[in-house]
Amino acid sequence: MDRIKIVAGNWKMNRTYVEGRQLTLDVLEALKTLDVLVILCTPFIHLQNVKNIITDIANVKLGAQNCHQEASGAYTGEISAPMLKSVGVDYVIIGHSERREYFGEDDAILAKKVDVVLEHGMHPIFCCGESLDIREAGKHIEHVTTQVEKSLFHLDEEAIRKLTIAYEPVWAIGTGKTASPEQAQEMHKEIRSSLHTKYGDQIADRMPILYGGSVKPANAKELFSKPDVDGGLIGGASLKAADFNAIVESF
Ligand code: PGA
């Protein structure tokens, strides 16, 4: 199955306005000719500016890292899906493990966030992944497929087609420890197979499933060569244009 190839950069809480502008300009030069969909998931303050810079580049899209589950209201300090849409955001990361851990986002809240992003015409990048103790207890597959079921399986076929899933083992995020290509492949295959059981062949075969967790130029090629790994969600290495571009080019 020839699925779309995606590399998304998750800047997390890094880069000032001026630094973010420069980073965007630096990554673009190399990326615009490639047959890979690149999504820049920036902090909110950069969105409008990055949108202006990438606007004519077909394979580069704008992403946010979170949004509130309600469309508007008295939620001081939060940002809503219609606000993101209004500056041209195409993708929104939902359920990153840092949001789950530090901000108490559970499966039910994440299901609502997925809905609000879809209702406003954007694409969720839904993150899932297990901690080290869950993996060591041999419960990682059950844990991850349950996360996917609880936050996504209320969606109908038309809605689920708009999703991208990112498998990010928590023990591999920002730690320098990458899942082996075999561990990534095993989990991606399980996620795809649960999609298959719920939604059938077509949807399961088309779903982009990205791997995230210490992806770098040195390991990207091997990870991306696995049949069910359709790209990466890149944290630390997305902050250095040369590294990010090398990862994109490793396809
Ligand atoms: P990392 O982060 O590449 O720095 O491990 C990945 C992520 O959290 O999306």
py3Dmol code that shows the C-alpha trace and the ligand (Angstrom):
import py3Dmol

protein = """\
ATOM      1  CA  MET A   1       0.000   0.000   0.000  1.00  0.00           C
ATOM      2  CA  ASP A   2       1.426   3.322  -1.027  1.00  0.00           C
ATOM      3  CA  ARG A   3       0.595   5.655   1.799  1.00  0.00           C
ATOM      4  CA  ILE A   4       1.359   9.342   2.110  1.00  0.00           C
ATOM      5  CA  LYS A   5       4.764  10.004   3.724  1.00  0.00           C
ATOM      6  CA  ILE A   6       4.752  12.533   6.527  1.00  0.00           C
ATOM      7  CA  VAL A   7       7.372  14.202   8.679  1.00  0.00           C
ATOM      8  CA  ALA A   8       5.961  16.501  11.367  1.00  0.00           C
ATOM      9  CA  GLY A   9       8.143  18.739  13.501  1.00  0.00           C
ATOM     10  CA  ASN A  10       6.959  19.360  17.053  1.00  0.00           C
ATOM     11  CA  TRP A  11       8.820  22.396  18.337  1.00  0.00           C
ATOM     12  CA  LYS A  12       7.192  22.024  21.780  1.00  0.00           C
ATOM     13  CA  MET A  13       7.788  25.120  23.975  1.00  0.00           C
ATOM     14  CA  ASN A  14      10.868  26.306  22.119  1.00  0.00           C
ATOM     15  CA  ARG A  15      11.911  29.262  19.962  1.00  0.00           C
ATOM     16  CA  THR A  16      11.111  32.941  20.264  1.00  0.00           C
ATOM     17  CA  TYR A  17       9.342  34.741  17.454  1.00  0.00           C
ATOM     18  CA  VAL A  18      12.542  35.736  15.636  1.00  0.00           C
ATOM     19  CA  GLU A  19      14.172  32.327  16.119  1.00  0.00           C
ATOM     20  CA  GLY A  20      11.064  30.548  14.850  1.00  0.00           C
ATOM     21  CA  ARG A  21      10.936  32.659  11.740  1.00  0.00           C
ATOM     22  CA  GLN A  22      14.566  31.850  10.964  1.00  0.00           C
ATOM     23  CA  LEU A  23      14.059  28.140  11.614  1.00  0.00           C
ATOM     24  CA  THR A  24      11.118  28.093   9.219  1.00  0.00           C
ATOM     25  CA  LEU A  25      13.112  29.829   6.483  1.00  0.00           C
ATOM     26  CA  ASP A  26      16.024  27.437   7.012  1.00  0.00           C
ATOM     27  CA  VAL A  27      13.947  24.274   6.766  1.00  0.00           C
ATOM     28  CA  LEU A  28      11.936  25.404   3.776  1.00  0.00           C
ATOM     29  CA  GLU A  29      14.779  25.748   1.357  1.00  0.00           C
ATOM     30  CA  ALA A  30      15.459  22.031   1.304  1.00  0.00           C
ATOM     31  CA  LEU A  31      11.923  20.768   1.700  1.00  0.00           C
ATOM     32  CA  LYS A  32       9.815  22.290  -0.950  1.00  0.00           C
ATOM     33  CA  THR A  33      10.870  20.013  -3.757  1.00  0.00           C
ATOM     34  CA  LEU A  34      10.429  16.723  -1.928  1.00  0.00           C
ATOM     35  CA  ASP A  35       7.610  14.216  -2.202  1.00  0.00           C
ATOM     36  CA  VAL A  36       6.991  14.205   1.553  1.00  0.00           C
ATOM     37  CA  LEU A  37       4.283  16.054   3.445  1.00  0.00           C
ATOM     38  CA  VAL A  38       5.994  18.228   6.059  1.00  0.00           C
ATOM     39  CA  ILE A  39       3.958  19.626   8.951  1.00  0.00           C
ATOM     40  CA  LEU A  40       5.450  22.339  11.166  1.00  0.00           C
ATOM     41  CA  CYS A  41       3.774  22.188  14.589  1.00  0.00           C
ATOM     42  CA  THR A  42       4.809  25.418  16.233  1.00  0.00           C
ATOM     43  CA  PRO A  43       3.896  27.249  19.427  1.00  0.00           C
ATOM     44  CA  PHE A  44       0.822  29.467  18.971  1.00  0.00           C
ATOM     45  CA  ILE A  45       2.722  32.745  18.608  1.00  0.00           C
ATOM     46  CA  HIS A  46       4.406  31.494  15.412  1.00  0.00           C
ATOM     47  CA  LEU A  47       1.361  30.181  13.592  1.00  0.00           C
ATOM     48  CA  GLN A  48       0.358  33.250  11.620  1.00  0.00           C
ATOM     49  CA  ASN A  49       3.899  34.068  10.594  1.00  0.00           C
ATOM     50  CA  VAL A  50       4.778  30.504   9.577  1.00  0.00           C
ATOM     51  CA  LYS A  51       1.529  30.347   7.607  1.00  0.00           C
ATOM     52  CA  ASN A  52       2.541  33.460   5.680  1.00  0.00           C
ATOM     53  CA  ILE A  53       5.942  31.959   4.902  1.00  0.00           C
ATOM     54  CA  ILE A  54       4.696  28.542   3.733  1.00  0.00           C
ATOM     55  CA  THR A  55       1.578  29.664   1.991  1.00  0.00           C
ATOM     56  CA  ASP A  56       2.670  28.866  -1.571  1.00  0.00           C
ATOM     57  CA  ILE A  57       4.450  25.622  -0.769  1.00  0.00           C
ATOM     58  CA  ALA A  58       2.145  22.712  -1.469  1.00  0.00           C
ATOM     59  CA  ASN A  59       3.880  20.017   0.590  1.00  0.00           C
ATOM     60  CA  VAL A  60       4.400  22.061   3.767  1.00  0.00           C
ATOM     61  CA  LYS A  61       1.476  22.455   6.185  1.00  0.00           C
ATOM     62  CA  LEU A  62       0.886  24.265   9.445  1.00  0.00           C
ATOM     63  CA  GLY A  63       0.221  22.450  12.709  1.00  0.00           C
ATOM     64  CA  ALA A  64      -0.622  23.418  16.291  1.00  0.00           C
ATOM     65  CA  GLN A  65       0.335  21.361  19.341  1.00  0.00           C
ATOM     66  CA  ASN A  66      -2.932  21.435  21.272  1.00  0.00           C
ATOM     67  CA  CYS A  67      -6.323  23.093  21.490  1.00  0.00           C
ATOM     68  CA  HIS A  68      -9.126  23.266  24.035  1.00  0.00           C
ATOM     69  CA  GLN A  69     -12.044  20.864  23.723  1.00  0.00           C
ATOM     70  CA  GLU A  70     -14.621  23.667  23.800  1.00  0.00           C
ATOM     71  CA  ALA A  71     -15.000  25.998  20.828  1.00  0.00           C
ATOM     72  CA  SER A  72     -15.125  29.168  22.959  1.00  0.00           C
ATOM     73  CA  GLY A  73     -15.789  30.389  26.482  1.00  0.00           C
ATOM     74  CA  ALA A  74     -14.307  31.372  29.820  1.00  0.00           C
ATOM     75  CA  TYR A  75     -11.095  29.319  29.735  1.00  0.00           C
ATOM     76  CA  THR A  76      -8.381  31.814  30.534  1.00  0.00           C
ATOM     77  CA  GLY A  77      -5.105  31.080  28.806  1.00  0.00           C
ATOM     78  CA  GLU A  78      -6.511  28.475  26.411  1.00  0.00           C
ATOM     79  CA  ILE A  79      -6.840  28.466  22.641  1.00  0.00           C
ATOM     80  CA  SER A  80      -9.719  27.109  20.576  1.00  0.00           C
ATOM     81  CA  ALA A  81     -10.106  25.177  17.354  1.00  0.00           C
ATOM     82  CA  PRO A  82     -11.899  28.020  15.522  1.00  0.00           C
ATOM     83  CA  MET A  83      -9.037  30.356  16.502  1.00  0.00           C
ATOM     84  CA  LEU A  84      -6.502  27.938  15.060  1.00  0.00           C
ATOM     85  CA  LYS A  85      -8.553  27.513  11.918  1.00  0.00           C
ATOM     86  CA  SER A  86      -8.757  31.293  11.510  1.00  0.00           C
ATOM     87  CA  VAL A  87      -4.978  31.572  11.071  1.00  0.00           C
ATOM     88  CA  GLY A  88      -4.809  28.711   8.599  1.00  0.00           C
ATOM     89  CA  VAL A  89      -3.849  25.752  10.778  1.00  0.00           C
ATOM     90  CA  ASP A  90      -4.251  22.433   8.960  1.00  0.00           C
ATOM     91  CA  TYR A  91      -3.206  19.906  11.647  1.00  0.00           C
ATOM     92  CA  VAL A  92      -3.441  19.791  15.436  1.00  0.00           C
ATOM     93  CA  ILE A  93      -1.465  17.413  17.652  1.00  0.00           C
ATOM     94  CA  ILE A  94      -3.875  15.871  20.154  1.00  0.00           C
ATOM     95  CA  GLY A  95      -2.939  13.711  23.123  1.00  0.00           C
ATOM     96  CA  HIS A  96       0.813  14.180  23.195  1.00  0.00           C
ATOM     97  CA  SER A  97       2.160  12.304  26.229  1.00  0.00           C
ATOM     98  CA  GLU A  98       3.346  15.603  27.751  1.00  0.00           C
ATOM     99  CA  ARG A  99      -0.254  16.883  27.641  1.00  0.00           C
ATOM    100  CA  ARG A 100      -1.490  13.636  29.139  1.00  0.00           C
ATOM    101  CA  GLU A 101       1.109  13.671  31.890  1.00  0.00           C
ATOM    102  CA  TYR A 102       1.479  17.344  32.869  1.00  0.00           C
ATOM    103  CA  PHE A 103      -2.002  18.618  32.026  1.00  0.00           C
ATOM    104  CA  GLY A 104      -4.113  15.640  33.007  1.00  0.00           C
ATOM    105  CA  GLU A 105      -5.620  15.032  29.581  1.00  0.00           C
ATOM    106  CA  ASP A 106      -7.381  11.681  29.603  1.00  0.00           C
ATOM    107  CA  ASP A 107      -8.931   9.553  26.873  1.00  0.00           C
ATOM    108  CA  ALA A 108     -12.357  11.174  27.238  1.00  0.00           C
ATOM    109  CA  ILE A 109     -11.050  14.756  26.997  1.00  0.00           C
ATOM    110  CA  LEU A 110      -8.921  13.740  24.028  1.00  0.00           C
ATOM    111  CA  ALA A 111     -11.958  12.281  22.265  1.00  0.00           C
ATOM    112  CA  LYS A 112     -13.633  15.694  22.623  1.00  0.00           C
ATOM    113  CA  LYS A 113     -10.536  17.479  21.346  1.00  0.00           C
ATOM    114  CA  VAL A 114     -10.433  15.202  18.316  1.00  0.00           C
ATOM    115  CA  ASP A 115     -14.090  16.081  17.651  1.00  0.00           C
ATOM    116  CA  VAL A 116     -13.638  19.826  17.939  1.00  0.00           C
ATOM    117  CA  VAL A 117     -10.629  19.783  15.607  1.00  0.00           C
ATOM    118  CA  LEU A 118     -12.584  17.805  13.013  1.00  0.00           C
ATOM    119  CA  GLU A 119     -15.675  20.001  13.390  1.00  0.00           C
ATOM    120  CA  HIS A 120     -13.536  22.975  12.418  1.00  0.00           C
ATOM    121  CA  GLY A 121     -12.126  21.381   9.315  1.00  0.00           C
ATOM    122  CA  MET A 122      -8.651  20.490  10.564  1.00  0.00           C
ATOM    123  CA  HIS A 123      -6.812  17.175  10.916  1.00  0.00           C
ATOM    124  CA  PRO A 124      -5.910  15.727  14.318  1.00  0.00           C
ATOM    125  CA  ILE A 125      -2.520  14.063  14.730  1.00  0.00           C
ATOM    126  CA  PHE A 126      -3.499  11.714  17.524  1.00  0.00           C
ATOM    127  CA  CYS A 127      -0.633  10.589  19.786  1.00  0.00           C
ATOM    128  CA  CYS A 128      -0.542   7.367  21.737  1.00  0.00           C
ATOM    129  CA  GLY A 129       2.201   5.459  23.535  1.00  0.00           C
ATOM    130  CA  GLU A 130       3.128   3.519  26.641  1.00  0.00           C
ATOM    131  CA  SER A 131       5.423   4.276  29.568  1.00  0.00           C
ATOM    132  CA  LEU A 132       8.390   2.070  30.378  1.00  0.00           C
ATOM    133  CA  ASP A 133       6.671   0.215  33.223  1.00  0.00           C
ATOM    134  CA  ILE A 134       3.765  -0.696  30.957  1.00  0.00           C
ATOM    135  CA  ARG A 135       6.166  -2.023  28.336  1.00  0.00           C
ATOM    136  CA  GLU A 136       8.147  -3.964  30.918  1.00  0.00           C
ATOM    137  CA  ALA A 137       4.912  -5.510  32.181  1.00  0.00           C
ATOM    138  CA  GLY A 138       4.229  -6.668  28.614  1.00  0.00           C
ATOM    139  CA  LYS A 139       1.024  -4.620  28.415  1.00  0.00           C
ATOM    140  CA  HIS A 140       2.124  -2.069  25.814  1.00  0.00           C
ATOM    141  CA  ILE A 141       0.050  -3.305  22.915  1.00  0.00           C
ATOM    142  CA  GLU A 142      -3.133  -3.495  24.939  1.00  0.00           C
ATOM    143  CA  HIS A 143      -2.429  -0.049  26.438  1.00  0.00           C
ATOM    144  CA  VAL A 144      -1.864   1.683  23.109  1.00  0.00           C
ATOM    145  CA  THR A 145      -4.733   0.037  21.254  1.00  0.00           C
ATOM    146  CA  THR A 146      -7.016   0.973  24.160  1.00  0.00           C
ATOM    147  CA  GLN A 147      -5.902   4.625  23.913  1.00  0.00           C
ATOM    148  CA  VAL A 148      -6.752   4.560  20.214  1.00  0.00           C
ATOM    149  CA  GLU A 149     -10.127   2.900  20.801  1.00  0.00           C
ATOM    150  CA  LYS A 150     -11.177   5.202  23.608  1.00  0.00           C
ATOM    151  CA  SER A 151     -10.376   8.465  21.867  1.00  0.00           C
ATOM    152  CA  LEU A 152     -11.037   7.579  18.223  1.00  0.00           C
ATOM    153  CA  PHE A 153     -13.438   4.701  17.786  1.00  0.00           C
ATOM    154  CA  HIS A 154     -16.549   6.837  18.270  1.00  0.00           C
ATOM    155  CA  LEU A 155     -15.732   8.442  14.900  1.00  0.00           C
ATOM    156  CA  ASP A 156     -17.565   7.445  11.753  1.00  0.00           C
ATOM    157  CA  GLU A 157     -15.720   6.395   8.608  1.00  0.00           C
ATOM    158  CA  GLU A 158     -15.681   9.820   7.039  1.00  0.00           C
ATOM    159  CA  ALA A 159     -14.183  11.364  10.175  1.00  0.00           C
ATOM    160  CA  ILE A 160     -11.530   8.737  10.899  1.00  0.00           C
ATOM    161  CA  ARG A 161     -10.143   9.179   7.378  1.00  0.00           C
ATOM    162  CA  LYS A 162      -8.997  12.680   8.360  1.00  0.00           C
ATOM    163  CA  LEU A 163      -6.761  11.402  11.168  1.00  0.00           C
ATOM    164  CA  THR A 164      -3.058  10.781  11.388  1.00  0.00           C
ATOM    165  CA  ILE A 165      -1.863   8.621  14.284  1.00  0.00           C
ATOM    166  CA  ALA A 166       1.524   9.019  15.966  1.00  0.00           C
ATOM    167  CA  TYR A 167       2.924   6.216  18.093  1.00  0.00           C
ATOM    168  CA  GLU A 168       5.312   7.712  20.628  1.00  0.00           C
ATOM    169  CA  PRO A 169       6.580   5.436  23.376  1.00  0.00           C
ATOM    170  CA  VAL A 170       6.947   7.712  26.389  1.00  0.00           C
ATOM    171  CA  TRP A 171      10.282   6.142  27.336  1.00  0.00           C
ATOM    172  CA  ALA A 172      11.723   7.196  23.975  1.00  0.00           C
ATOM    173  CA  ILE A 173      10.644  10.847  23.984  1.00  0.00           C
ATOM    174  CA  GLY A 174      13.532  13.230  24.497  1.00  0.00           C
ATOM    175  CA  THR A 175      15.587  10.485  26.129  1.00  0.00           C
ATOM    176  CA  GLY A 176      17.843   9.538  23.243  1.00  0.00           C
ATOM    177  CA  LYS A 177      16.448   5.985  23.464  1.00  0.00           C
ATOM    178  CA  THR A 178      14.669   5.164  20.248  1.00  0.00           C
ATOM    179  CA  ALA A 179      12.341   2.232  19.848  1.00  0.00           C
ATOM    180  CA  SER A 180      14.011  -0.257  17.555  1.00  0.00           C
ATOM    181  CA  PRO A 181      12.581  -0.364  14.037  1.00  0.00           C
ATOM    182  CA  GLU A 182      11.144  -3.783  14.961  1.00  0.00           C
ATOM    183  CA  GLN A 183       9.435  -2.440  18.099  1.00  0.00           C
ATOM    184  CA  ALA A 184       7.953   0.441  16.105  1.00  0.00           C
ATOM    185  CA  GLN A 185       6.819  -1.867  13.321  1.00  0.00           C
ATOM    186  CA  GLU A 186       5.208  -4.267  15.784  1.00  0.00           C
ATOM    187  CA  MET A 187       3.132  -1.530  17.403  1.00  0.00           C
ATOM    188  CA  HIS A 188       2.206   0.176  14.138  1.00  0.00           C
ATOM    189  CA  LYS A 189       0.992  -3.137  12.798  1.00  0.00           C
ATOM    190  CA  GLU A 190      -1.153  -3.683  15.896  1.00  0.00           C
ATOM    191  CA  ILE A 191      -2.663  -0.206  15.619  1.00  0.00           C
ATOM    192  CA  ARG A 192      -3.416  -0.834  11.955  1.00  0.00           C
ATOM    193  CA  SER A 193      -4.940  -4.172  12.747  1.00  0.00           C
ATOM    194  CA  SER A 194      -7.282  -2.651  15.344  1.00  0.00           C
ATOM    195  CA  LEU A 195      -8.335  -0.075  12.725  1.00  0.00           C
ATOM    196  CA  HIS A 196      -8.893  -2.935  10.336  1.00  0.00           C
ATOM    197  CA  THR A 197     -11.180  -4.744  12.774  1.00  0.00           C
ATOM    198  CA  LYS A 198     -13.231  -1.624  13.457  1.00  0.00           C
ATOM    199  CA  TYR A 199     -13.250   0.136  10.057  1.00  0.00           C
ATOM    200  CA  GLY A 200     -12.121  -2.397   7.455  1.00  0.00           C
ATOM    201  CA  ASP A 201      -9.295  -2.613   4.933  1.00  0.00           C
ATOM    202  CA  GLN A 202      -9.548   0.638   3.119  1.00  0.00           C
ATOM    203  CA  ILE A 203      -9.358   2.875   6.149  1.00  0.00           C
ATOM    204  CA  ALA A 204      -6.719   0.791   7.927  1.00  0.00           C
ATOM    205  CA  ASP A 205      -4.521   0.631   4.829  1.00  0.00           C
ATOM    206  CA  ARG A 206      -4.675   4.356   4.231  1.00  0.00           C
ATOM    207  CA  MET A 207      -4.109   5.606   7.779  1.00  0.00           C
ATOM    208  CA  PRO A 208      -0.713   7.322   8.139  1.00  0.00           C
ATOM    209  CA  ILE A 209       0.939   6.069  11.335  1.00  0.00           C
ATOM    210  CA  LEU A 210       4.000   8.073  12.392  1.00  0.00           C
ATOM    211  CA  TYR A 211       6.673   7.064  14.857  1.00  0.00           C
ATOM    212  CA  GLY A 212       7.955   9.578  17.418  1.00  0.00           C
ATOM    213  CA  GLY A 213      10.633   9.377  20.101  1.00  0.00           C
ATOM    214  CA  SER A 214      14.260  10.409  19.594  1.00  0.00           C
ATOM    215  CA  VAL A 215      14.125  10.243  15.809  1.00  0.00           C
ATOM    216  CA  LYS A 216      17.333  11.676  14.373  1.00  0.00           C
ATOM    217  CA  PRO A 217      19.134  11.645  11.044  1.00  0.00           C
ATOM    218  CA  ALA A 218      21.057   8.541  12.075  1.00  0.00           C
ATOM    219  CA  ASN A 219      18.016   6.343  12.740  1.00  0.00           C
ATOM    220  CA  ALA A 220      15.257   7.822  10.569  1.00  0.00           C
ATOM    221  CA  LYS A 221      15.980   5.824   7.457  1.00  0.00           C
ATOM    222  CA  GLU A 222      15.759   2.469   9.156  1.00  0.00           C
ATOM    223  CA  LEU A 223      12.592   3.383  11.043  1.00  0.00           C
ATOM    224  CA  PHE A 224      10.906   4.747   7.915  1.00  0.00           C
ATOM    225  CA  SER A 225      11.833   1.648   5.938  1.00  0.00           C
ATOM    226  CA  LYS A 226       9.433  -0.486   7.999  1.00  0.00           C
ATOM    227  CA  PRO A 227       6.219  -1.286   6.132  1.00  0.00           C
ATOM    228  CA  ASP A 228       3.817   0.208   8.687  1.00  0.00           C
ATOM    229  CA  VAL A 229       5.905   3.252   9.621  1.00  0.00           C
ATOM    230  CA  ASP A 230       4.721   6.116   7.433  1.00  0.00           C
ATOM    231  CA  GLY A 231       6.909   8.854   8.812  1.00  0.00           C
ATOM    232  CA  GLY A 232       7.847  10.595  12.018  1.00  0.00           C
ATOM    233  CA  LEU A 233       6.829  13.114  14.633  1.00  0.00           C
ATOM    234  CA  ILE A 234      10.081  14.835  15.469  1.00  0.00           C
ATOM    235  CA  GLY A 235      10.722  16.795  18.660  1.00  0.00           C
ATOM    236  CA  GLY A 236      14.298  17.793  19.511  1.00  0.00           C
ATOM    237  CA  ALA A 237      15.669  17.274  16.003  1.00  0.00           C
ATOM    238  CA  SER A 238      12.989  19.543  14.491  1.00  0.00           C
ATOM    239  CA  LEU A 239      14.675  22.521  16.165  1.00  0.00           C
ATOM    240  CA  LYS A 240      17.787  22.192  14.010  1.00  0.00           C
ATOM    241  CA  ALA A 241      17.122  22.792  10.339  1.00  0.00           C
ATOM    242  CA  ALA A 242      19.978  20.556   9.170  1.00  0.00           C
ATOM    243  CA  ASP A 243      18.795  17.610  11.274  1.00  0.00           C
ATOM    244  CA  PHE A 244      15.134  18.047  10.417  1.00  0.00           C
ATOM    245  CA  ASN A 245      15.890  18.293   6.719  1.00  0.00           C
ATOM    246  CA  ALA A 246      18.131  15.234   6.851  1.00  0.00           C
ATOM    247  CA  ILE A 247      15.271  13.293   8.461  1.00  0.00           C
ATOM    248  CA  VAL A 248      12.839  14.394   5.761  1.00  0.00           C
ATOM    249  CA  GLU A 249      15.377  13.509   3.094  1.00  0.00           C
ATOM    250  CA  SER A 250      15.909  10.058   4.556  1.00  0.00           C
ATOM    251  CA  PHE A 251      12.719   8.949   2.819  1.00  0.00           C
TER     252      PHE A 251
END
"""
ligand_1 = """\
9
PGA
P 11.759 13.803 20.597
O 10.202 14.164 20.792
O 11.968 13.632 19.113
O 12.494 14.973 21.156
O 12.008 12.534 21.336
C 9.204 13.592 20.020
C 7.861 14.127 20.458
O 7.646 14.239 21.666
O 6.985 14.453 19.624
"""
view = py3Dmol.view(width=600, height=400)
view.addModel(protein, "pdb")
view.setStyle({"model": 0}, {"cartoon": {"style": "trace"}})
view.addModel(ligand_1, "xyz")
view.setStyle({"model": 1}, {"stick": {}})
view.zoomTo()
view.show()
